């Protein structure tokens, strides 16, 4: 037994982890789910609860949506209140982290020369939200440029320097947007330290915790961010889409509207407009305007929100939160290391190895980038078309030929795959993935991807 395998075995510590758990999920026979970080998944036990709520909605639609749903919603928020160590009154549900980030940015009021600060590793959709805000309001944007790997100390210093630079030029950073764990490439940020820096600098902290709950340890009371959104459907084994949105009491007056604006919104009184009464029944439990605003935003299937208690119960049955995160993080670390050994490449990390303190890791592919461009040129592709052609080809090959999916990306001049450590995976899955990658890279070196791309021209 290798030392890596031994450490993984020790992390189980009585928990039910590895391939034995696959039968509790809904995977097609023979399919290896190696890209959990993209969309998440959930076990059959939680699926059954999800369907029971969906059936209840159809059995007595008005009764469930108007009267039963608010109670169930409260139960889920209360469960997450204990998990995240913040009051229930500071938590509401939104469909996903992108919606949460957009909700904050669209609710804030920007004066001329006020800035939204964000980093180079921001999620693409959130960067477009920033762009939209700067197009439609007086807000300006400032981006901290860098390429991983960087050290935590450097990144925190870069945030501080950019804030100081803007203020010296007469501007003011109103809000900073940053991640817990970056999506692409999958690396951990020192979000706790950046949050503290924002507090010291008088900047609102908006944390995109899409990869947060169930992935890294979170104590939102201790963190004390101004706005925090995290997807429950990625790492907490809750059906998608489901995210919890934390807004401390001090900031709730800033979040006046949901997306879309719904019945809970309170318009500023004007002589020409009288707000219509809400058609929804009043709640028996005392709730703030913030809670009532997000309790019903529009007609959609909110059954995933109600599955949080069931997901937490299932996670407790296989070992509990600490054991789950320890196993998944250890598997991601050692699995990626083993893949790099097989492929003769490397894992993306910094010298202090903080980037890999999470459940994802990035492994370089043994592809000669110069050779790929030569093949593309010979096939009649423009330089800018080569990367897209390779990415599209790989995406279909993983699924069609190997019954899996590997999240590939071209980053800092080379190709990588992002691997996700998860409770139903083992070290053997990483070794298998390395073998698949070898085969696919050999096929790429022969120009198979270029032939496909040329056929579409």
Secondary structure, 3 states (H helix, E strand, C coil): CCHHHHHHHHHHCCCCCCHHHHHHCCCCCCCECCCHHHHCCCCHHHHHHHHHHHHHHHHCHHHHHHHHHHHHHHHHHHHHHHHHCCCHHHEEEECCHHHHHHHHHHHCCCCCCEEEEEECCCCHHHHHHHHHHHHHCCCEEEEECCCCCCCHHHHHHHHHHHHHHHHHCCCEEEEEEEECECCCCCCECCHHHHHHHHHHHCCEEEEEECCCCCCCCCCHHHHCCCEEEEEHHHHCCCCCCCEEEECCHHHHHHCCCCCCCCCCCCCCCECCECCCCCCCCCCCCCCCHHHHHHHCCCCCCCHHHHHHHHHHHHHHHCCCHHHHHHHHHHHHHHHHHHHHHHHCCCECCCCCCCCCCCCEEEEECCCCHHHHHHHHHHCCCCHHHHHHHHHHHHHHHHHHHHCECCEEEEECCEEEEEEECCCCCCHHHHHHHHHHHHHHHHHHHCCHHHHHHHHHC
